[in-house]
Amino acid sequence: MTESPLVSRRVATARKALCGIAVAACLPYLVLKLAWLSGSTFGVDNPGGSEAASLRALNALTVVMEAIAVAAALALTRPWGKRLPAWLPTLPMWIATGLLGNVLAAVPISLLTAGSGDHPSDEPASRTSPAAAFVGIAVNGGLTVQGLTLIPLFALYVHERWGHLLRGRIADLADSPTRPVQQLAAVSAALLSSLPLTMHLLWATRSDIGQSRALAEGRNSFAAALEVAHIGMTLAAATAGLLIAFRLPRQRPLVLPLALGWTGAGSMTAWGGWLLIASLIPTDTPAAGPRFPPLAELTYAVQLLVGVLVLVVGACALAERAAHLRPRPTEPRPALGQG
């Protein structure tokens, strides 16, 4: 069923609008990070810390990530984006969905809990400069807008390029020799997810287990909300892996566990990888101890592994479904005088 010209024009207009908003939402973050890398201390309550080599490395990494987000917005909108190799738009958007999905979930939770006043670690306004408060709003607001624009853009892109793979029921997934491997990966991911699930639950309730003193003192309502989002994404990834690998429930739409696994596994991989990278960057003050305790580093490593295992399950299932739906060439007729 093809779309009418009117619907196609409206979709194209909406896509261009979402692309423009996404690019605009990236600019404040890019400008801020570039300013800090250039030596500015705007919005930094601890100017001395902004010169730390480890912090500058993380800022440089986030600049690259935001530049990739701008490129992704354009690729998802322009015609040349459909001619890219499949992995080129999907890999950065998988990471972006994971990172931004947690922010989208955490922002409303933090807004609902910020005014409760029962969290002593919430930083009082008197300790935060107006510039720092503005930076916090600009960063979280920009990331929220990026999530609200890039994710719908990617959904439209997937619908147009690979929509035929997502239609049907879970029972329509091809049965293949790799299914035992998918089931092993899914069960392993579900079992391993118990560690990050437990730790994020503890951290959401303000436990100090596996937290350094600096991290424990810096927690606020948004950090607690982000932990709640991690819990939800962990459950989503583990559940989706099992549903896809074991083809359950068979009559449900296939797109549901695929979307659940895409978001959950993306979150596990992106946040686990990001926090693990942050923990491995050496601090500029060794006497202060590691940025993350060993238990936190182990949690992030397992979180990353769980995301990759669920990705393997989904990728194998979709690759086999694509091969199953691909038209088979007809056998050539024998030449005259043969057969």
Secondary structure, 3 states (H helix, E strand, C coil): CCCCHHHHHHHHHHHHHHHHHHHHHHHHHHHHHHHHHCCCCCCCCCHHHHHCHHHHHHHHHHHHHHHHHHHHHHHCCCHHHHHCCCHHHHHHHHHHHHHHHHHHHHHHHHHHHHHHCCCCCCCCHHHCCHHHHHHHHHHHHHHHHHHHHHHHHHHHHHHHHHHHHHCCEHHHCCCCCCHHHHHHHHHHHHHHCHHHHHHHHHHHCCCCCCCCHHHHHCCCHHHHHHHHHHHHHHHHHHHHHHHHHHCCCCCCECHHHHHHHHHHHHHHHHHHHHHHHHHHCCCCCHHHCCCCCHHHHHHHHHHHHHHHHHHHHHHHHHHHHHHHHCCCCCCCCCCCCCC
